[in-house]
Amino acid sequence: MYLNPEVTAFEEAIHSPIYIDKTEMITFLNTLVHTKQKYVSVSRPRRFGKTMAADMISAYYCREVCERPLFEKLKIAAKEGLSLSWDAYLGKFNVIRLVMTDFIKRNKTVAESLSLLSKRLLGELKETCPEMEPDEDDFIFSFEKFYQKTKIPFVIIIDEWDAIFRIRKEDRDGQREYLDFLRDWLKDKNSVALAYMTGILPIKKYGQHSALNMFSEYAMTHQKQLASYTGFTEREVKELCQAYNMSYDEISDWYDGYLVSEDIPIDKRDSYRRKEYTDQAFSIYNPLSVVEAMLSGEIRNYWNRTETYEALADYIRMDFDGMKSEVALMMDGGRVKVDISKYQNDMTTFYNKDDVLTLLVHLGYLSYDAEAGEVFIPNREILDEFRISTDTEDWNPVFKALRESDELLKATWAMDEEKVARLLERAHDQAGNQTYNSEAALSYGVQLAYYAARKYYTSILEVDSGKGFIDIAYLPSPRYPDKPLLLIELKYEKDADTAINQILKQNYPDKLAHYKGNMLLIGVSYNKDAKNTSSDFKHHTCKIVKA
């Protein structure tokens, strides 16, 4: 069952109505065999072919069930320019194939689970080598002893390796025990030719290190050499659409959008540094949803409800650092900056919204743009999941605020001064009375009101113009070069015309001359001394000039 298992699962995949050949992935793994880079950890969301890849790798390396005729018909045998022949390691190793959900259970301690795993593996090793007398109290010693007798190295394949972090989320001691077991079994062992682990989460970090620091990570945030094998590529999906008479544009809209980034080839690195080479980044499709759509002819949401769906609903409700507003922005087509570096790679340790957003990348609910350091909702299928998860009353105020912000942005572009003033006044009211009469509060109100601008702009406060400072500047994103630059000057006790005159007097537009002709100067003001019985009480005015 575990030692040199049958190849039935891989044969079933090949004989399925839709099979996308990813066997070229093995040619990369072959370059890692018997090297310091032989430890590979691949993390992808559910439904992205992790188990099928593990079945393929097992079928290739397994010495007892070597299926050469099977692989001779596949892409690996036709690949050219290899440093090793395609069949260099075909059928050369003892393979151990484990699925950790077979062992890690809610009703079993980690010690009991590892004891069961050890007992079963040692039992199969003894069947293969009857003269061996395993020490059931020392699995790792017995494993090495078996290798010394046979001199046949192992390829160890562990599927769902991170199950412990989903099934026993709070069991920190058990998690450490599990990681230590894997480290002691695999690290620096001549018996291991290749170790390949696959799961949803990257390897757990404790502080700045990990018990499994010998593994190279191939995660959704950086798949490196495995990028094109992470999901279906554009070419593969176009071929399927042609074969199954499906609309490529609709399929793309529903299931594309997961950005991946592979390593830069050595001969392209100078071009990359000059920003002339961009082929390292591309998007992939959700494989299972594409297959479902092709076979059924129906384009819809095929995302299965799993434990990770509960994670989406629960985590975005937490509202870390105002994350609800960020989610609403992404649902409206925007992007959000994120720092992925401090995430601890589990489902319980969160210190801020960046940690939660990073988890959602690994779960497949967000896509990560490594170049921009931004996350976004990849496609219509996932947007549908967000809509379901936010279909509760507590989300209504968030979406209402975003709608008003969108309305403000459109009114600004249309130079509708009266409407802009009215909406800014409403946002300023939310800053509170204690700090109302300050430029800081006014600035906060304006930034809050223009929240939707983050879809199109980068905001900068107190921009040095040479003769003074611009209170708030909204610079168009490179993705939206047609949008006008917005320069906002804030005043109280003076009218909006004064704010505009200050912008012109300080030559602010000259600092940003390349935007000339596509620039809006916006002056915002209110009279703080007006009595509360007056119609001018906290009344805002706005002046917008095109420059």
C-alpha positions in Angstrom: 0.0 0.0 0.0 2.8 2.4 0.9 6.0 0.8 -0.4 6.2 0.7 -4.2 2.4 1.1 -4.7 0.6 0.3 -7.9 0.3 2.8 -10.7 -3.5 2.4 -11.1 -4.3 6.0 -10.0 -2.0 7.5 -12.7 -3.3 5.1 -15.4 -6.8 6.3 -14.5 -5.7 9.9 -15.0 -4.2 9.2 -18.4 -7.3 7.3 -19.5 -9.7 10.0 -18.4 -11.7 12.0 -21.0 -9.5 15.0 -20.3 -5.8 14.5 -19.4 -3.3 17.4 -19.6 0.2 15.9 -19.8 2.5 17.4 -17.2 5.1 14.7 -17.2 7.8 17.2 -18.3 7.8 18.3 -14.6 9.7 15.0 -13.9 12.7 16.2 -16.0 13.1 19.1 -13.5 12.8 16.7 -10.5 15.5 14.4 -12.1 18.0 17.3 -11.9 17.5 17.4 -8.1 17.9 13.7 -7.4 20.9 13.0 -5.2 21.7 16.7 -4.7 21.3 19.1 -1.8 18.1 20.4 -3.5 16.5 16.9 -3.4 13.9 18.2 -0.8 10.8 19.6 -2.6 7.7 21.1 -0.9 4.9 22.0 -3.3 1.9 23.9 -1.9 -1.2 24.6 -4.0 -4.9 25.1 -3.3 -7.3 22.2 -3.4 -8.4 21.2 -7.0 -5.0 22.1 -8.5 -3.8 18.6 -9.3 -1.4 18.0 -6.3 -2.5 14.3 -5.9 -2.3 13.5 -9.6 1.2 14.9 -9.7 2.2 12.8 -6.7 0.7 9.7 -8.5 2.7 10.5 -11.6 6.0 10.9 -9.8 5.3 7.6 -7.9 4.6 5.8 -11.2 7.8 7.1 -12.8 10.4 6.4 -10.0 8.9 3.1 -8.7 11.2 0.2 -9.4 8.7 -2.7 -8.9 5.9 -1.4 -11.1 8.0 0.5 -13.8 5.7 1.3 -16.7 8.1 2.3 -19.5 5.5 1.9 -22.3 3.2 4.3 -20.4 5.8 7.1 -20.3 7.1 6.5 -23.8 3.8 7.9 -25.1 3.9 11.1 -23.0 5.6 14.5 -23.3 8.6 13.6 -21.1 9.9 11.1 -23.7 9.8 13.8 -26.4 11.4 16.6 -24.5 14.7 17.7 -26.0 17.8 19.4 -24.7 17.9 17.6 -21.3 21.0 17.4 -19.2 19.8 13.9 -18.3 18.0 11.4 -20.6 14.3 11.4 -19.9 14.5 7.9 -18.5 17.6 8.3 -16.4 15.7 7.4 -13.2 12.7 5.6 -14.6 12.0 2.7 -12.2 15.2 3.1 -10.3 14.1 3.6 -6.7 12.0 2.2 -3.9 9.1 4.6 -3.6 7.2 5.3 -0.4 3.8 7.0 -1.1 2.0 8.4 1.9 -1.3 10.4 2.3 -1.1 12.0 5.7 -4.9 12.2 6.2 -4.8 8.4 6.5 -2.9 8.9 9.8 -3.6 12.3 11.2 -7.0 12.2 12.9 -8.9 14.5 15.3 -9.4 11.5 17.7 -5.8 10.4 17.8 -2.8 12.1 19.3 0.1 12.9 17.0 2.2 10.3 18.8 -0.4 7.6 18.1 -0.6 8.7 14.4 3.2 8.5 13.9 3.3 5.2 15.7 0.7 3.8 13.3 2.6 5.2 10.3 5.9 3.7 11.6 4.3 0.3 12.3 2.7 0.0 8.8 5.9 1.1 7.0 8.1 -1.2 8.9 5.7 -4.1 8.3 5.9 -3.5 4.5 9.7 -3.2 4.6 10.0 -6.5 6.5 7.7 -8.2 3.9 10.2 -7.0 1.2 13.2 -8.0 3.2 12.2 -11.0 5.5 15.7 -11.3 7.0 15.4 -7.8 8.5 14.4 -7.5 12.1 13.0 -4.0 12.6 13.2 -2.2 15.9 9.5 -1.1 16.3 10.6 1.5 18.9 13.0 3.1 16.5 11.5 3.6 13.1 14.3 5.8 11.7 17.1 3.4 12.7 15.1 0.5 11.1 14.5 2.5 8.0 18.2 3.2 7.6 19.0 -0.5 8.3 16.7 -1.5 5.5 18.6 0.8 3.1 22.0 -0.6 4.2 20.8 -4.1 3.3 19.3 -3.2 -0.1 21.4 -0.2 -1.2 18.4 1.0 -3.1 17.6 4.6 -2.3 14.1 5.9 -1.7 11.9 8.5 -3.3 9.6 9.6 -0.5 6.3 11.2 -1.6 4.1 12.7 1.1 0.7 14.0 0.0 -1.4 16.2 2.3 1.7 16.7 4.4 0.2 19.7 6.1 -3.0 18.0 7.2 -1.9 18.3 10.8 -2.2 22.1 10.6 -5.8 21.8 9.4 -7.0 18.9 11.4 -5.2 19.7 14.7 -5.0 23.4 14.3 -4.4 24.2 18.0 -2.1 21.3 18.8 1.2 23.2 18.8 3.2 20.5 20.7 1.9 17.8 18.3 2.8 19.9 15.3 6.4 20.3 16.5 6.5 16.6 17.2 5.4 15.9 13.7 7.9 18.3 12.1 10.7 16.9 14.1 9.7 13.3 13.0 9.9 14.4 9.3 13.2 16.2 9.9 14.8 13.2 11.7 13.6 10.8 9.0 14.6 12.8 5.9 17.3 15.3 6.6 20.9 14.5 5.5 20.0 10.9 4.8 21.8 9.1 1.9 18.9 6.7 1.9 16.7 9.5 0.4 17.2 10.2 -3.3 14.3 12.6 -3.5 11.7 13.8 -1.0 8.5 15.4 -2.5 5.8 16.8 -0.3 2.6 18.4 -1.3 -0.1 20.3 0.6 -2.0 23.5 0.8 0.2 25.4 3.2 3.9 26.1 2.9 6.2 24.7 5.6 5.4 25.9 9.1 7.6 28.6 10.5 8.4 28.9 14.2 9.9 32.4 14.6 12.4 32.8 11.8 13.2 29.1 11.2 11.6 25.8 10.4 12.3 22.2 11.4 12.2 21.4 7.7 14.5 24.2 6.5 16.2 21.7 4.0 13.1 21.9 1.8 12.9 24.2 -1.2 9.4 25.8 -1.3 7.3 26.0 -4.4 4.3 27.9 -3.2 1.5 30.0 -4.8 3.5 33.0 -3.9 6.4 31.7 -6.0 6.2 28.4 -7.9 9.6 28.9 -9.5 10.5 26.1 -11.9 7.1 24.4 -11.3 5.0 27.4 -12.3 3.7 25.9 -15.6 2.8 22.7 -13.9 0.7 24.4 -11.1 -2.5 24.6 -13.2 -3.6 24.7 -16.8 -1.8 27.2 -19.0 -3.4 29.5 -21.6 -2.3 27.3 -24.5 -3.7 24.1 -22.8 -7.1 25.8 -22.1 -7.4 27.2 -25.7 -6.8 23.7 -27.1 -9.5 22.3 -24.8 -12.0 25.1 -25.7 -11.5 24.2 -29.4 -11.9 20.5 -28.8 -15.1 20.9 -26.7 -16.6 23.9 -28.6 -16.5 26.2 -25.6 -16.0 30.0 -25.4 -12.4 30.7 -24.4 -13.3 34.3 -23.3 -15.9 33.0 -20.9 -13.7 30.2 -19.6 -10.9 32.7 -19.0 -13.3 35.1 -17.2 -14.5 32.4 -14.8 -11.3 30.3 -14.1 -8.2 32.2 -15.1 -6.2 34.8 -13.1 -3.9 32.9 -10.8 -0.5 34.7 -11.3 2.6 32.5 -11.0 6.2 33.4 -11.3 9.0 31.1 -12.4 12.7 31.6 -12.0 14.5 33.8 -14.6 16.7 31.9 -17.0 20.3 32.8 -16.8 20.5 34.1 -20.3 17.5 36.4 -19.7 18.6 38.0 -16.4 20.2 41.1 -17.9 17.0 41.7 -19.9 14.9 41.1 -16.8 16.9 43.8 -14.9 16.3 46.2 -17.8 12.6 45.3 -17.5 12.7 43.9 -21.0 11.9 40.3 -20.1 8.5 39.6 -18.4 7.9 36.0 -19.5 8.6 34.7 -16.0 5.2 35.8 -14.8 2.0 34.5 -16.3 -1.5 33.3 -15.2 -2.9 29.8 -14.8 -6.3 28.3 -14.7 -8.1 26.3 -12.0 -7.7 22.8 -13.5 -10.7 21.0 -11.9 -13.2 23.8 -12.7 -12.0 23.9 -16.4 -12.4 20.1 -16.7 -15.9 20.3 -15.1 -16.9 23.0 -17.5 -15.6 21.2 -20.6 -17.3 17.9 -19.8 -20.6 19.4 -18.8 -20.7 22.3 -21.3 -21.9 24.6 -18.5 -19.8 27.5 -17.2 -20.5 28.1 -13.6 -19.1 28.0 -10.1 -17.6 24.5 -9.5 -15.7 25.4 -6.3 -16.4 22.7 -3.7 -17.4 23.6 -0.2 -14.5 22.3 2.0 -12.8 23.3 5.3 -11.1 26.0 3.3 -14.4 27.6 2.4 -15.1 28.0 6.2 -11.7 29.7 6.4 -12.7 32.3 3.9 -16.0 33.1 5.6 -14.5 33.2 9.1 -11.2 35.0 8.3 -12.7 37.9 6.4 -15.2 38.5 9.2 -12.4 39.0 11.7 -11.8 42.4 10.1 -8.1 42.5 11.0 -6.9 46.1 10.5 -10.1 47.0 8.7 -9.7 44.1 6.3 -13.4 44.2 5.5 -12.9 47.4 3.5 -10.0 45.7 1.7 -12.1 42.8 0.8 -14.9 45.1 -0.5 -12.3 46.9 -2.6 -11.1 43.7 -4.2 -14.6 42.6 -4.8 -15.0 45.8 -6.8 -12.0 45.0 -8.9 -9.3 46.6 -6.8 -5.9 45.3 -5.5 -4.4 45.4 -2.0 -0.8 45.7 -1.0 0.4 42.8 1.2 3.5 41.7 3.0 3.7 37.9 2.8 7.0 37.6 4.6 5.8 37.2 8.2 3.0 34.7 7.8 3.7 31.7 9.9 2.2 29.2 7.5 -0.6 27.8 9.6 -4.4 28.5 10.0 -4.4 30.0 13.5 -1.4 32.4 13.9 -2.4 35.8 12.6 -1.0 39.1 13.7 -2.5 41.4 11.1 -4.5 41.5 7.8 -1.3 40.6 5.8 -1.2 37.2 7.5 -4.9 36.5 6.7 -4.6 37.7 3.1 -1.5 35.5 2.6 -3.4 32.5 3.8 -6.1 33.2 1.3 -3.5 33.2 -1.4 -2.5 29.7 -0.4 -6.1 28.6 -0.1 -6.8 29.8 -3.7 -9.1 32.6 -2.8 -6.7 35.4 -3.9 -4.0 35.7 -6.5 -0.6 37.2 -5.7 1.3 39.6 -7.9 4.9 39.2 -6.8 6.2 42.2 -8.8 3.7 44.6 -7.4 3.3 43.0 -3.9 -0.5 43.0 -4.3 -3.3 40.5 -3.9 -6.6 40.4 -5.9 -9.5 38.2 -6.6 -8.5 36.1 -9.6 -11.7 35.4 -11.4 -15.5 35.3 -11.5 -15.7 31.9 -9.8 -13.8 33.1 -6.7 -15.7 36.4 -6.8 -18.8 34.3 -6.4 -17.4 32.7 -3.3 -16.7 36.1 -1.8 -20.2 37.2 -2.6 -21.6 34.2 -0.8 -19.3 34.7 2.2 -20.3 38.4 2.5 -24.0 38.0 2.1 -24.8 39.0 5.7 -26.1 42.2 7.3 -22.8 43.1 8.9 -21.3 43.6 5.5 -23.9 46.2 4.4 -22.2 49.3 5.9 -18.9 48.3 4.2 -20.4 48.0 0.8 -22.5 51.1 1.2 -19.3 53.1 2.1 -17.5 51.7 -1.0 -20.5 52.6 -3.2 -20.3 56.2 -1.9 -16.6 56.3 -2.5 -17.1 55.1 -6.1 -19.7 57.8 -6.5 -17.2 60.4 -5.1 -14.5 59.3 -7.5 -16.8 59.5 -10.5 -18.1 63.0 -9.4 -14.4 64.1 -9.2 -13.6 62.9 -12.7 -16.8 64.7 -13.9 -15.7 67.9 -12.0 -19.1 68.0 -10.2 -17.9 70.3 -7.4 -21.2 70.4 -5.4 -21.5 66.6 -5.3 -17.8 66.2 -4.3 -18.2 68.7 -1.5 -21.3 67.0 -0.2 -19.7 63.5 -0.1 -16.5 64.8 1.4 -18.5 66.6 4.1 -20.3 63.3 5.0 -16.9 61.5 5.2 -15.4 64.2 7.4 -18.3 63.9 9.8 -17.1 60.3 10.5 -13.8 61.7 11.8 -15.5 62.7 15.1 -16.1 66.1 16.8 -13.0 66.0 19.1 -10.6 66.3 16.2 -12.9 67.8 13.6 -11.3 71.2 13.5 -7.9 70.1 12.3 -6.3 69.5 8.9 -5.3 66.0 10.1 -9.0 65.1 10.6 -10.0 66.7 7.3 -7.2 64.8 5.6 -8.4 61.5 7.3 -11.9 62.2 6.1 -10.8 62.9 2.5 -8.7 59.7 2.4 -11.6 57.7 3.8 -13.9 59.2 1.2 -11.5 58.4 -1.6 -11.0 54.8 -0.5 -12.2 53.4 -3.9 -9.4 55.4 -5.6 -7.0 52.7 -4.5 -8.3 50.7 -7.5 -6.7 53.2 -9.9 -4.3 55.3 -7.8 -1.4 55.3 -5.4 -1.9 57.9 -2.7 0.9 60.0 -1.3 0.6 62.5 1.6 2.6 65.7 1.9 4.3 65.5 -1.5 7.3 68.0 -1.7 6.7 70.2 -4.7 9.9 72.3 -4.3 8.1 75.4 -3.0 5.7 73.7 -0.6 3.8 70.5 0.0 0.8 69.0 -1.7 -1.6 67.7 1.0 -2.7 64.6 -0.9 -1.7 63.4 -4.4 -3.3 60.5 -6.2 -1.0 59.1 -8.8 -2.5 56.9 -11.5 -1.5 53.3 -11.4 0.5 52.0 -14.5 -2.5 49.9 -15.2 -4.7 53.0 -15.6 -2.6 55.6 -17.4 -5.7 57.3 -18.7 -6.9 58.4 -15.3 -6.2 62.0 -14.3 -3.7 62.8 -11.6 -5.5 64.2 -8.6 -3.9 66.9 -6.4 -5.9 67.8 -3.3 -5.2 70.9 -1.1 -7.1 71.1 2.2 -8.1 74.3 4.0 -10.4 75.5 6.8 -11.4 79.1 7.6 -10.5 79.8 3.9 -12.5 79.1 0.8 -11.7 76.4 -1.8 -10.6 79.0 -4.3 -7.7 79.9 -1.9 -6.7 76.2 -1.9 -6.6 76.2 -5.7 -4.6 79.4 -5.8 -2.1 78.0 -3.4 -1.6 75.0 -5.7 -1.0 77.3 -8.7 1.1 79.7 -6.7 3.4 77.0 -5.5 3.8 75.6 -9.0 2.7 72.2 -7.8 1.7 71.1 -11.3 5.3 71.8 -12.6 6.6 69.1 -10.3 4.4 66.6 -12.2 4.7 68.1 -15.6 4.4 64.8 -17.5 0.8 64.7 -16.3 0.0 68.1 -17.8 -3.3 68.0 -19.6 -4.5 65.1 -17.5 -4.5 66.6 -14.0 -7.2 67.8 -11.7 -6.5 70.3 -9.0 -9.0 69.9 -6.1 -9.4 72.5 -3.3 -11.4 71.5 -0.3 -12.4 73.8 2.6 -15.0 74.5 5.3 -15.6 77.3 7.8 -15.0 75.9 11.3 -16.3 79.0 13.1 -19.8 78.9 11.7 -22.4 78.5 14.5 -24.3 75.2 14.7 -27.5 77.2 14.0 -26.1 78.4 10.7 -26.6 76.7 7.4 -22.8 77.1 6.9 -22.1 74.9 10.0 -19.4 72.5 9.0 -20.4 73.1 5.4 -17.7 72.0 2.9 -17.0 73.6 -0.4 -15.0 72.3 -3.3 -13.3 73.8 -6.4 -11.9 71.6 -9.2 -9.7 72.9 -12.0 -8.2 71.0 -14.9 -4.5 71.6 -15.5 
